[in-house]
Amino acid sequence: MRWLWILAAVLCAGCAPAPPPADRPKPDVTAEAWYAPTVEQLSRMAREAASAVRRGNGDEAGKIITDAQPLVNKVLAAPRPTLAAMEAASDLDELYGRMLMGNGRYGWARMLFQKNEVRWRTWRPQTEESRMRLATAASEIAECDRRIAGQP
C-alpha cells in the first residue's frame, strides 16, 4: 500500500501544467514606415523651437516642445532607438533645460540635463558626437549646481 501512495505521488508530480509559451521577440519598430518620418518631424520641431528662442519667443518654443513630447515618447519606446531619434530628443531636452535655467528653474533644468547625460553615457557605440553631447550635458549640470548653490 505504501508503494501505491509513492507511485501516485510521482505520477501526480508529473502532471504539472506545461510552461507558458516563450514570448515572441518584439518587432523592430525602428524599421516600421512611421518611425523615420516621425524622427524627422521631431528634428524639425527641435529646429523650429530653437529658432523661436533665438527670436525671443519662448512661449512659441515652449508650445513646440510640449507638442513634441508624445512623439519623443513614441520613438524612444523602441528597444533600441536610432541615433537620429536620440539626437532629436536630446536637442529638445537641452533647449527646454536652457529655457528653464533662464527662468531660474535650476532643479528642473538639471533634471533634463541629467536625462541627456544618461542618454549619451549609455549610447553605444560611442562616437565623437556622443562624447561631445555627454560633455555638454555634464557642463550644463555643473552650471545648474553652481546656480543652485548661489555661486555666479
C-alpha positions in Angstrom: 0.0 0.0 0.0 2.9 2.3 0.8 4.3 1.8 -2.7 1.0 2.7 -4.2 1.0 6.1 -2.5 4.5 6.8 -3.6 3.6 5.8 -7.2 0.6 8.1 -7.1 2.6 11.0 -5.7 5.2 10.5 -8.5 2.5 10.4 -11.2 0.8 13.5 -9.8 4.1 15.4 -9.8 4.4 14.8 -13.5 1.0 16.2 -14.2 2.0 19.9 -13.7 0.8 22.2 -16.4 3.1 22.9 -19.4 5.2 26.0 -19.1 3.7 29.1 -20.9 5.0 29.5 -24.4 8.0 31.8 -24.8 7.3 35.4 -25.7 7.9 36.2 -29.3 10.6 38.8 -29.9 9.1 42.2 -30.4 9.4 43.6 -33.9 11.9 46.3 -34.5 9.8 49.4 -34.6 12.7 51.5 -36.0 12.1 49.7 -39.3 8.4 50.5 -39.5 7.2 53.0 -42.0 6.1 55.6 -39.4 9.4 55.7 -37.5 11.8 57.7 -39.8 9.2 60.4 -40.7 8.4 60.8 -37.0 12.0 61.3 -36.1 12.4 63.8 -39.0 9.3 65.6 -37.6 11.0 65.8 -34.2 14.2 67.1 -35.6 12.2 69.8 -37.5 10.3 70.7 -34.3 13.6 71.0 -32.4 15.0 73.4 -35.1 11.7 75.4 -35.0 11.8 75.7 -31.2 15.5 76.8 -31.2 14.6 79.4 -33.9 11.7 80.6 -31.7 14.1 81.0 -28.8 16.6 82.9 -30.9 13.7 85.3 -32.0 12.9 85.8 -28.3 9.6 83.9 -28.5 9.9 81.5 -25.6 6.1 80.8 -25.5 6.2 79.5 -29.1 9.2 77.4 -28.3 7.5 76.0 -25.2 4.4 75.1 -27.2 6.5 73.3 -29.8 8.5 71.4 -27.1 5.2 70.4 -25.4 3.7 69.3 -28.7 6.8 67.2 -29.4 6.7 65.1 -26.2 4.2 62.4 -27.4 6.4 61.9 -30.4 9.5 61.7 -28.3 7.9 59.1 -26.1 6.8 57.1 -29.1 10.2 56.9 -30.9 12.2 56.4 -27.7 9.9 53.5 -26.7 11.8 51.4 -29.2 14.1 48.8 -27.5 17.0 50.4 -29.5 16.1 53.9 -30.7 18.0 55.3 -33.7 20.8 57.8 -33.3 18.6 60.4 -35.0 15.8 59.8 -32.5 18.2 60.2 -29.6 19.6 63.4 -31.0 16.2 64.9 -31.6 15.0 64.1 -28.1 18.3 65.3 -26.7 18.1 68.6 -28.6 14.6 69.2 -27.3 15.5 68.4 -23.7 18.6 70.6 -23.9 16.7 73.5 -25.3 14.0 73.2 -22.7 16.6 72.9 -20.0 18.3 76.1 -21.1 14.9 77.9 -21.1 14.3 76.7 -17.6 17.7 77.9 -16.5 16.8 81.3 -18.0 13.7 81.4 -15.8 15.6 80.4 -12.7 14.2 76.8 -12.5 17.6 75.2 -12.0 16.4 72.0 -10.4 14.1 71.3 -13.3 16.7 72.2 -15.8 19.2 69.9 -14.1 16.8 67.0 -14.4 16.6 67.5 -18.2 20.4 67.8 -18.5 20.7 64.6 -16.4 18.5 62.8 -18.9 20.8 63.8 -21.6 23.9 62.8 -19.6 22.4 59.3 -19.1 21.4 59.1 -22.8 24.9 59.8 -24.0 26.8 57.9 -21.3 25.0 54.7 -22.2 24.9 55.2 -26.0 26.8 52.5 -28.0 28.9 52.7 -30.0 30.4 55.9 -28.6 31.2 58.5 -31.2 32.8 61.9 -31.2 29.3 63.4 -31.3 28.0 61.3 -28.4 31.1 62.2 -26.3 30.6 65.9 -27.2 26.9 65.7 -26.1 27.9 63.9 -22.9 30.4 66.7 -22.1 27.9 69.3 -22.8 25.3 67.7 -20.5 27.9 67.4 -17.8 28.9 71.1 -18.0 25.2 72.1 -18.0 24.6 70.0 -14.9 27.6 71.7 -13.2 26.2 75.1 -14.2 22.9 74.2 -12.6 24.7 73.1 -9.5 26.6 76.4 -9.3 23.4 78.4 -9.6 21.5 76.3 -7.1 24.4 76.9 -4.6 24.1 80.6 -5.3 27.5 80.9 -7.0 27.9 83.1 -10.0 
